[in-house]
Amino acid sequence: MWGLGAFLAFAIATTVLTQCIEAVDTSTWSAFMISCLLLAAVRQMTPLGLLGYARHRREHRVTVDASGIRTVTEWHTQETG
């Protein structure tokens, strides 16, 4: 999403600098606005998804030390170095 938003912003800026603001059509503006709205929605929905996952898995035990991060639940253990 960041890449799409940056590409559309670059395309709009290039069009405005080389031609004029009227040269940017409504489909470009709408695509830019939709990508910005989706980016904001993803930032809001990600924590809610993680919260749902944590509730489903019940109790989590997380240990952080020099060797990495270890997460233990009722059903699985995950280690990241």
C-alpha positions, -999 to +999 in steps of 0.1 A: +000+000+000+029+024+008+044+017-026+011+023-044+004+055-026+040+067-033+037+058-070+004+076-073+017+107-055+047+107-078+025+103-109+003+132-098+033+154-090+049+147-123+018+154-142+012+187-124+048+198-128+050+190-165+015+200-175-011+216-151-034+206-123-063+201-148-043+174-166-048+150-136-081+133-142-106+121-116-096+085-118-061+093-107-073+113-078-098+086-068-071+059-070-049+080-048-076+087-022-087+050-021-051+039-015-048+064+013-080+052+029-070+016+026-037+023+042-055+040+071-079+011+074-051-015+074-033+004+102-066+002+122-075-034+114-042-051+121-043-047+159-079-059+160-069-090+140-040-097+164-063-092+194-087-118+179-059-142+174-047-137+210-082-143+224-085-175+204-052-188+217-059-178+253-029-173+275+004-163+259+038-165+276+065-144+259+102-146+269+127-122+255+164-128+262+198-127+244+189-158+223+157-142+209+119-142+215+100-173+226+062-174+225+044-203+242+006-210+241-015-240+249-012-252+213+022-242+200+057-228+208+074-203+185+110-192+187+126-163+168+163-157+169 
